[in-house]
Amino acid sequence: MSATKVETLGSEEARQQLPSLLDRARGGVATLVTRHGRPCAAIVPVSVLAQATAVAPRGPSLTSLRGSGAGLWGENAVRTIADARDEWGE
């Protein structure tokens, strides 16, 4: 189920109509809630929320790269970073 219709209500009106807005969301209608004319929240069907927050498939783990930067900062990484900061006048 996806929201095919979007209604817009002010926050006070939405507060007063919350039970009916929840029923409408269950029926597939999304509601955009505004405050002072600016969008601030949405009441959407759970299926729309699930689609919007779905986690993208993860790529390969970066764990295999662990330690591959050894020596990148010289023998003393703290000293190298301190020298770089001194260069910028910090």
Buried (B, 14 or more C-beta within 10 A) or exposed (E): EEBEEEBBBBEEBBEEBEEEBEEBBEEBBBBBBBEEEEEEEBBBBEEBBEEEEEEEEEEEEEEEEEEEEEEEEEEEEEEEEEEEEEEEEE
